[in-house]
């Protein structure tokens, strides 16, 4: 009898232990996610920590290439960094085409530019719903290189030669692309091309020579505002060199760019740029040395060898085995990548806040109407509404002209300070034409 009671107590204890163990591993509610990284109620950092801890070393390294493979055992789908979205979603099919970036800047209308960015972000989400192989929500836009010289050949991609205007417009366009909430991203915009990128001929071997003041007060200031405002989620390093060092291994990617925000950034290379480090630039002797230097400088994702990650993963593994990299260097880059993917809602039920946006938004009537409005606002015919004689002290001098925002109040009297006359410029908006 005593033995029977003892066996019953033992059986009961085992049963209770099993129940306790099951309750500890099972979700508290039926609808709760299995893994913490899939729980949208948790902070982003905690979700990233959980997912990172579940990845093997090889899986972590595989995420460093532009084409990030699926990880079926965790239910993680493939992810691709980079689709052009300068003034439309490019390369994926028929979409709404908005004015080129320089035309958007000519509207002088931040709210309109935000709406355009939001529409482009919506259409990127519409394509994402179909999820063709290799597609993702990391967008390579906007371009914030300053338009210093018309001989660049790509000036239509930028906003202006002025860093303040460029920073302001890129911030509003980026806010539209992201949706305005850095913890719940509609898309993840990437600023191009860091830094001092203004020529196409031999762009991988030319060096932009920048004095410290030009570097800090001019070129960097075009990139800073959007990063500070959480309107961009990283930068793309450019092909060129700055003061003799390739931008792909510029320490400013970490030391400067990441200092502008407290959030994780996903920095990418331009296409084939890692290979240039050992190729046309001859800056390193081996790809292992080159990729290790890029990771340490602040690159997180390598855009190289098209869709073949093999050379990149081999180089990174070689750098690890030879001591050029530590596992912590890999983890840092992967953490930045996962932070963006978590904030995009990829691991949320239903794809998160923007997961329900479908293909119906692509080239929709509302977006076509917005494109026509933007095109109309970009065209600004001007005529002088007053003329002043030139100062006799500056014969032949041209007038300096002020161009106010189209929504600002009229200017006051023209200034003649310093003997150099200025004149007000009246703007006459072109009448909107009916859609055809």
C-alpha positions in Angstrom: 0.0 0.0 0.0 2.8 2.3 0.9 4.6 1.4 -2.2 1.5 2.1 -4.3 1.1 5.6 -2.8 4.7 6.3 -3.5 4.3 5.2 -7.1 1.2 7.4 -7.4 3.1 10.4 -6.0 6.0 9.8 -8.5 3.6 9.5 -11.4 1.8 12.7 -10.4 5.1 14.6 -10.0 6.2 13.5 -13.5 2.9 14.4 -15.0 3.1 17.9 -13.4 6.6 18.4 -14.6 5.6 17.5 -18.2 2.6 19.9 -18.0 4.9 22.6 -16.7 7.4 22.0 -19.4 4.8 22.1 -22.1 3.3 25.3 -20.7 6.7 26.9 -20.6 7.3 26.3 -24.4 3.8 26.8 -25.7 2.4 30.3 -26.5 0.4 31.9 -23.8 -2.4 32.4 -26.3 -3.4 30.3 -29.3 -2.6 33.2 -31.7 0.9 34.0 -30.3 3.9 33.4 -32.6 6.1 30.4 -32.0 9.4 32.3 -32.0 10.0 35.6 -30.2 11.4 37.2 -33.4 7.9 36.8 -34.9 6.2 38.6 -32.0 5.4 42.2 -33.1 4.7 43.1 -29.4 8.4 42.8 -28.6 11.0 45.6 -29.1 12.9 45.4 -32.4 16.2 44.8 -30.6 14.9 41.8 -28.7 13.4 40.3 -31.9 16.7 40.8 -33.7 18.6 39.2 -30.8 16.4 36.2 -30.9 16.6 35.6 -34.6 20.4 36.1 -34.7 20.8 33.5 -31.9 18.9 30.9 -34.0 21.1 31.3 -37.1 24.1 29.1 -37.7 27.5 30.7 -38.6 27.0 29.7 -42.3 23.5 31.1 -42.3 24.7 34.4 -40.9 27.4 34.7 -43.6 24.9 33.9 -46.3 22.9 37.0 -45.4 25.8 39.3 -46.3 25.3 39.0 -50.0 22.7 41.0 -52.0 20.7 37.9 -52.6 19.9 36.6 -49.2 18.7 32.9 -49.3 15.7 31.5 -47.7 16.1 29.6 -44.3 13.3 27.1 -44.5 13.8 25.6 -41.0 12.9 29.0 -39.5 10.3 29.8 -42.2 12.4 32.7 -43.5 12.0 33.7 -47.2 14.6 35.0 -49.5 15.3 38.7 -49.5 17.0 41.0 -52.0 18.6 44.3 -51.4 18.1 47.0 -54.0 15.5 48.0 -56.5 15.7 51.4 -58.1 12.9 53.7 -57.0 14.2 57.2 -57.9 10.9 58.4 -59.3 9.1 55.1 -59.9 9.6 51.4 -59.1 11.9 50.3 -61.9 12.5 47.1 -63.7 9.5 45.2 -62.4 6.9 46.0 -65.0 4.4 48.7 -65.7 4.3 51.3 -62.9 3.4 55.0 -62.4 6.1 57.2 -63.7 6.6 60.5 -61.8 8.9 63.4 -62.9 12.6 62.9 -62.7 14.2 63.9 -59.3 15.4 67.2 -60.6 11.8 67.9 -61.7 10.4 67.0 -58.3 12.9 69.4 -56.8 11.5 72.1 -59.1 8.1 71.9 -57.4 9.5 73.4 -54.2 6.6 71.5 -52.5 7.7 69.1 -49.7 4.2 67.7 -49.1 3.7 66.9 -52.8 7.1 65.1 -52.8 6.1 63.2 -49.7 3.0 62.0 -51.5 5.0 60.9 -54.5 7.3 59.0 -52.2 4.4 57.4 -50.5 2.9 56.3 -53.8 6.2 54.8 -55.0 6.4 53.0 -51.7 2.9 51.6 -52.1 3.7 50.3 -55.5 6.8 48.6 -54.2 4.6 46.9 -51.7 2.2 46.0 -54.4 4.9 44.0 -56.2 6.1 42.6 -52.9 2.7 41.0 -52.5 3.4 38.8 -55.5 7.0 38.2 -54.2 8.8 37.2 -57.4 12.1 35.5 -56.8 14.7 37.9 -55.6 12.4 40.9 -54.9 12.5 42.8 -51.7 11.6 46.1 -50.1 15.1 47.6 -49.8 15.0 50.5 -52.3 18.0 52.2 -53.8 16.7 55.8 -53.7 16.9 58.8 -53.4 20.1 60.1 -55.1 21.5 62.9 -53.0 24.7 63.6 -54.9 25.0 67.3 -55.5 24.7 68.5 -59.1 28.1 70.3 -59.3 28.7 69.9 -63.0 26.4 69.2 -65.9 29.1 67.0 -67.5 28.3 64.3 -64.9 25.6 63.0 -67.3 23.2 61.9 -64.6 22.1 65.2 -63.2 18.5 64.3 -63.7 18.8 61.8 -60.9 19.7 64.4 -58.2 17.8 67.4 -56.8 20.1 70.4 -56.9 23.6 71.7 -56.3 22.6 72.9 -52.8 23.0 70.6 -49.8 20.2 72.2 -47.8 17.6 71.8 -50.6 18.8 68.3 -51.4 18.6 67.3 -47.8 15.2 68.7 -47.4 13.7 67.1 -50.5 15.3 63.7 -49.9 13.9 63.7 -46.3 10.4 64.3 -47.5 10.7 61.8 -50.3 12.2 59.2 -47.9 9.5 59.9 -45.4 6.9 58.9 -48.0 8.8 55.8 -48.9 9.2 54.7 -45.3 5.7 55.6 -44.2 7.0 57.9 -41.5 7.4 55.4 -38.7 10.9 54.0 -38.4 9.8 51.0 -36.4 7.2 50.0 -39.0 8.7 50.6 -42.5 6.7 50.6 -45.7 10.0 50.3 -47.6 13.7 50.8 -46.6 15.2 53.6 -48.7 19.0 53.8 -49.3 20.7 57.0 -50.1 23.0 57.1 -53.1 26.0 57.4 -53.7 28.2 58.0 -50.6 30.4 60.0 -51.3 31.4 62.8 -53.8 30.2 60.8 -56.8 29.9 63.1 -59.8 31.5 61.5 -62.9 30.9 58.4 -65.0 34.1 58.1 -67.0 36.5 55.8 -65.1 34.3 56.3 -62.1 35.9 53.3 -60.3 39.4 54.7 -60.5 39.0 58.5 -60.2 39.5 60.2 -56.8 37.4 63.2 -55.6 39.8 65.4 -53.7 37.9 67.1 -50.9 39.2 69.6 -48.4 37.9 69.0 -44.9 35.5 71.9 -45.1 34.0 70.8 -48.4 33.7 67.3 -47.1 31.9 68.3 -43.9 30.0 71.3 -44.9 29.0 70.4 -48.4 29.1 66.7 -49.5 28.2 65.1 -46.2 25.4 67.6 -45.5 23.4 66.3 -48.4 23.2 62.9 -46.8 22.8 63.8 -43.1 19.2 65.2 -42.9 17.4 62.1 -44.2 19.4 59.8 -41.9 18.9 62.1 -38.9 15.1 62.2 -39.6 14.9 58.3 -40.0 13.7 59.0 -43.5 16.4 56.7 -44.9 17.7 53.3 -43.6 21.3 53.4 -45.0 23.6 54.5 -47.7 25.2 52.9 -50.8 28.9 53.4 -51.1 30.0 54.8 -54.4 32.5 53.5 -56.9 34.9 56.4 -56.7 37.7 57.1 -54.3 37.8 60.1 -52.0 41.2 61.5 -51.2 42.8 58.4 -52.6 40.7 55.8 -50.7 37.8 53.8 -52.2 34.5 54.7 -50.8 33.7 51.0 -50.4 36.1 50.9 -47.5 35.6 54.5 -46.2 35.5 54.4 -42.3 33.0 57.3 -42.5 30.3 54.6 -43.2 30.6 53.7 -39.6 32.2 56.7 -37.9 30.1 59.4 -39.5 27.0 58.0 -41.1 26.0 55.9 -38.1 26.6 58.8 -35.7 23.6 60.6 -37.3 21.0 58.2 -35.9 20.5 55.8 -33.0 18.8 53.3 -35.2 20.5 50.4 -37.1 21.4 51.2 -40.8 21.8 48.8 -43.6 24.7 50.0 -45.8 25.3 48.4 -49.2 27.9 48.5 -51.9 27.3 49.6 -55.4 27.2 46.7 -58.0 30.5 44.9 -58.4 32.3 47.5 -56.3 33.8 44.9 -53.9 35.5 43.3 -56.9 36.9 46.6 -57.9 38.9 46.7 -54.7 41.1 43.9 -56.0 40.5 44.6 -59.7 40.6 48.1 -61.3 41.5 49.8 -58.0 44.2 47.3 -56.9 43.7 48.5 -53.4 44.0 45.0 -51.8 45.8 41.8 -52.9 43.0 39.3 -52.1 39.2 39.4 -51.9 39.3 38.2 -48.4 41.3 41.3 -47.4 39.0 43.5 -49.4 35.7 42.2 -48.0 37.1 42.2 -44.5 38.0 45.9 -44.8 34.6 46.7 -46.2 32.8 45.0 -43.3 35.0 46.8 -40.8 34.4 50.1 -42.5 30.6 49.8 -42.2 29.4 47.8 -45.2 26.7 45.2 -44.4 25.6 43.9 -47.7 27.8 43.0 -50.7 26.4 43.7 -54.2 28.7 41.6 -56.2 28.7 38.8 -58.8 25.0 39.3 -59.7 22.9 36.6 -58.0 25.9 34.3 -57.2 26.8 34.7 -53.5 29.6 32.1 -53.7 32.6 34.4 -54.1 31.4 36.7 -51.3 30.8 33.9 -48.8 34.1 32.2 -49.7 36.0 35.5 -49.2 34.3 36.2 -45.8 35.0 32.6 -44.6 38.6 33.0 -45.7 38.9 36.3 -43.8 37.4 34.6 -40.7 39.8 31.6 -40.8 42.8 33.9 -41.3 42.0 36.2 -38.5 41.1 39.2 -40.7 37.6 39.1 -39.3 36.0 38.0 -36.0 32.6 36.4 -35.7 31.5 39.6 -33.9 32.2 41.5 -37.1 29.8 39.2 -39.0 27.2 39.4 -36.3 27.3 43.2 -36.3 26.5 43.4 -40.1 23.8 40.7 -39.8 22.2 42.5 -36.9 21.9 45.6 -39.1 20.3 43.6 -41.9 17.8 41.8 -39.6 16.8 45.0 -38.0 15.6 46.4 -41.3 13.8 43.1 -42.1 12.1 43.1 -38.8 11.0 46.7 -39.1 9.6 46.0 -42.6 7.1 43.6 -41.0 8.5 40.6 -42.8 8.2 38.4 -39.6 4.9 39.9 -38.4 1.5 38.2 -38.9 0.1 39.1 -42.3 3.3 41.1 -43.2 2.8 43.8 -40.7 1.2 47.3 -41.0 1.7 47.4 -44.8 1.3 43.8 -45.6 -2.2 44.2 -47.1 -1.2 46.6 -49.8 -1.7 44.7 -53.1 -1.1 45.0 -56.8 -4.2 47.2 -57.2 -2.2 50.3 -56.3 0.3 49.8 -59.1 -0.3 52.4 -61.8 -3.6 53.2 -60.2 -5.9 56.1 -61.3 -5.0 58.0 -58.1 -1.3 57.6 -58.7 -1.7 58.7 -62.3 -3.5 61.8 -61.2 -0.7 62.5 -58.6 1.9 62.1 -61.4 0.1 64.7 -63.6 0.0 67.1 -60.6 3.7 66.6 -59.9 4.5 67.2 -63.6 2.4 70.4 -63.7 4.0 71.7 -60.5 7.5 71.0 -61.8 7.0 73.4 -64.7 7.4 76.9 -63.5 7.3 79.6 -66.3 8.8 82.8 -64.9 8.7 86.4 -65.9 10.2 89.5 -64.2 7.5 91.7 -62.6 9.8 94.7 -62.1 13.0 95.9 -63.6 15.7 98.0 -62.0 18.6 99.7 -63.7 21.9 98.1 -63.1 24.2 99.8 -60.7 26.7 102.1 -62.4 29.3 100.8 -59.9 29.0 97.3 -61.4 28.7 97.8 -65.2 27.5 94.7 -67.0 26.7 92.9 -63.7 23.8 90.4 -63.9 20.9 90.6 -61.5 20.8 88.0 -58.7 17.3 86.6 -58.6 15.3 85.2 -55.7 12.8 82.5 -56.3 10.4 82.1 -53.3 8.4 79.0 -52.6 5.2 79.0 -54.7 3.2 79.1 -51.5 5.1 81.9 -49.8 3.8 85.5 -49.6 5.1 88.0 -52.2 8.5 89.5 -51.7 9.2 93.0 -50.3 10.9 95.7 -52.4 14.0 94.6 -54.3 17.2 95.0 -52.3 20.0 97.2 -53.5 22.4 96.4 -50.7 26.0 96.8 -51.6 25.2 98.6 -54.9 24.2 95.3 -56.6 20.5 95.4 -57.5 18.4 92.3 -57.0 14.9 91.9 -58.4 11.9 89.9 -57.4 10.8 87.1 -59.8 7.1 86.5 -60.1 6.1 82.9 -60.8 3.2 82.1 -63.1 1.9 78.6 -62.7 1.1 76.8 -65.9 -2.6 76.0 -66.1 -3.3 72.3 -65.5 -4.4 70.6 -68.7 -7.1 67.9 -68.7 -5.9 64.4 -68.7 -5.8 62.7 -72.1 
